[in-house]
Amino acid sequence: MICRGIQIPFDGNTHIMGVLNVTPDSFSDGGTYQDVSTAVAHAKNMVADGATIIDIGGESSRPGAESVPEDVELDRVLPVIHALISEKLDVPISIDTTKASVAQYALEAGAHIINDITALNGDNAMAQVAAEMEAGVILMHMKGTPRTMQKAPHYQDVIKEIYEALENWITKAIQKGIHPDRIIIDPGIGFGKTTEQNILILKHLNDFKRLNKPILIGTSRKSFIGNLLDVPVTQRLEGSLATVCWAITQGANIVRVHDVKATARAARMTDILYQ
């Protein structure tokens, strides 16, 4: 995959996407990296620890979160992107946003991938921005919006419905000019799913390989792990690592995580054992 001039190889080694939330209210690390220098230092540490992609978000997508204005989101993410580009980290930068304008400014500043939790459905201009800027695109499945998604999510067949939605969105993205080789899919663990539905997705992750796109999984520190292990968000590392290792054996190509060093080591070991 080549996104805006940078190559992202899918050669059997799992990519570690390090989470860099520059928000005051993200569920796990809100407020920790709002200062530009702190955010840059954390990104550099994540790369040193094994991150191969950095995902920057300026708007929380935790359950119940409200949208923030465009100018606020831009004020949060653009200085960090500019600083990271000047540091020449030599890893792709992903912008986690649902706004086409934010995505465009971020790409112009040096980002390479758009991570859109609405799968390009939240802003009609997003697909055009991605196509024209030759950006990679992550299409994620979400039922509802962050504000409403955890209010009794219901499916007749969760795997079938997610699969068909992703298949449809892939087709639409290609029709709108996005190159097929720049599309990544994410079944959206925790986004409009119950604990039991999240487990089903992980158990049937291999089914999504039939879509012939790289698969991203984001389980890090999420509430279903806390529900199953009865632990707070600060004590979910072991559960997160277990889901990552399982997901790799079931076809995940990218794992989006907060705890980069531990995950990179666990993923590397899983890659060696599974190849």
N, C-alpha and C positions, 0 to 999 in steps of 0.2 A: 504494500500500500504506500503510495506517495501522496502526501498531503502538503500542498504549498511548498514544494521543493524539498521536504524532508522525508526520508524513507523509513517506514515502520515495518520491519520484517516479521512475518509470522512463520517462524522456522522451528517450532516445537518448544521454544522457551517462552514461558508465560510472561506477559508484560505486567509490570506492577505500576498501577496508576495511583500516584500519591495524591491524597486529598489536601487541598489548600483552600480552606474556607476563610474568606476575609469578610466575615459577617459577625454581627453581635449576637445572633440568636440561633445558629446551627445547633442541632440536637446534641452533638458530642463535644465540639470544640469552639462553640460560638464565643466570640470576643477574644480568643487567644492570639490570633494573628492579624488583627486589624491594622496595626502599625506596619508600614511598608518595609522597614528594615527587619522587623521580626518575621514578617512573611517571607522575605527573600532568604533570610538565614534558614528558616525552616525548609524552604524548597531545596536549598543547597544541601542541607543535611539529608533530606529524603533521597536526593539523587546519589549522594555518597553511600547511603544505606541500601541502594538497589532499585530506586524508582526509575522507570524507563519512560514514564509520561507524568506530567504534572497537570492536575485538573484544578482550575481556579474558579471559585464561585463567589459571587457577590450578593446572592439572594438565597436565603434559606429555603429548602424544600422539605423541611421536617413536617410531620403531620400537624395540621392546624395553622401553618405559616401563611401569612398574608404577603401579597406581592409588594415590591418596593418600586418607587419611581425610577425611570431610566437614568436620570442624572445621578441619583444616589448610587445605583449599581455601577455606573461608569466611574464615579469617583472612587469606588472601592477597588475595582479590578484593574483599570488602566495603568495607574502608577506602578502596580506590582508587575504587570506584564512588561512594561517598558524596562523596569529594573532587571527583571529576569533575562530579557533579551540582551541587555548590556552586559550581563554576567556570562553570557555565552555558555549556558549549561549543556547545550548540545543534546537536549531531549525535547520531544514534541510537547507543546503546551496546548491544553484543552481548555476551552471556555465553557463553563457550565451556566447556560442561560437559556431563557425562553424568548428573549427579545432579539429581533433581527438587527436592530440598530446597535445593541450592545455587542452582538456577534461580529458585526462588520467592523466596528471600531477596534475590537479585540484582535481580529484577524489583521487589520491594517497595522496594528501595533506589533504584530509578530506571532500571534497564536496560529495554530495549525488545524485544530479540530473543534467542531461545535458539538457539545454534549447537551442535547435538548431533551428534557424529560417529557416534553409533549410530542416528541417524534415529528417535529416540523408542523404540528397542527395548531400550535398556540398563536403563531404569528404568520400571516399569509406571505410575508416577504422573506421568511427564513430560508426557504428552499432556494430562492433566487440568489440570496447572498452566498449560500454554500456553493452553489453551482458556479457562479461568476468568480468567486475567490478560490475555487479549486480546493476547498477545505474538506477534511474528513468529517463525517457526520455519524454521531451515535444516536440511533433511534431507540428510545426507551418506551416500554409499555407502562402506562399509568391509567388507572381507572379513576376518573374525576380530576380534581385539582388537589394540591397539597392541603388546602383548607378543608376539603371535604372527603378526601380519598379513604380515610380510615373509618368512616361512618357506615359500618355494616356492609363492607364490600361483598357482592354476591356474583357468582358465576354458575352457569349450568355445567360447564366443563372448562375449568380454568386453563388447562394446557392447550386445548383446542382453540379457545377464544384468543389467548395471547398469541398463539402461532398464527392464526388467520389475520389478526390485526397487524402483526409485524410483517407478514407476507404482503398485505395490502399496502402498508406504508413504504415498504421497499419499492414496490412497483410505482407508486406515486412519486417517490423521490427520483427514480430513474427517469420517469416521464417529464419531470421538471428540470432535467439537465444535470443531475448529480451522477457522476461516474459510478457504475456498479462497484468498482474496486475501492471506492472511498466510503463505503457504508459498513458500519458496525451495528450489531443489534444487542439489546439489553432487555431481558424479560421483566425487569423492574421489581426486584425483590423489595418488599416493604411499601410499595407504592400502590395502594388500593388492594392490598392482600392481607388475609388473616395469617396467623402463625401457621395454621395447617396448610393453607394455600402456598405459602413460601416454601414449606418443606416439600410439597408436591412438585413445585417448579424445580427445585434442586434435584429431586429424585428422577425427574423426567427431562433434565437439561439436555441430554443427548438428543432428544427429539428435535431440538431447534437447530441442530447441525444440518438438517435437510434444507434449511434456507440458504446454505452455502455462503454465510457471512461470518466474519469473526464475532465471537460471543464475548460480551463483557458481563461480569457479575459483580454486584456491589452488596455484600452482606455485612460489611465491617461495622461492628458494634450495634447492629440494629436490634430493634425491640423484640423480634421473635426469638433471638438468642437469649435475651434477658428473660423472656417469658418461659422458655424451656428450661433454662438453667437456674432461674430465680436469682439473678445477679443484676446489679445496677450497671449503667453504661460504662463505668470506669473499670469493671471487672469482666469484660466480654472478650478479652484477647483470645483465650483458649478456644472458646466457641467459634469466634471469627476464623481462626486458623483452621479449625476442623472443616468449616464450610468451604473455605478456599481450597484446601487440598482435595476435598470431594469434588468440587466444581471443576478443577483441573482434570481429574480423571474422567469427567463426563463431557469434556469438550470446551471448557472455558479457555479463551485466549488471553483475556485481560481481566485482572481483578482490581477493583477500586477499593483502596484501603487507607486507613489512618495510620496504622502501626506498620510502617514500611520495613524496618529492619527484620523483625520477626517474620513477617509475611514473605519477604524476599527469600529468606533462608528456607522456610517451609515449602515455598513454591519451587525453588530450585531442586530441593531434595525430591519433591514429588515428580518434577519433570524428569529427573534422572531415573527414578524407579519405574516410571510409566512408559518411558520411551523404549 
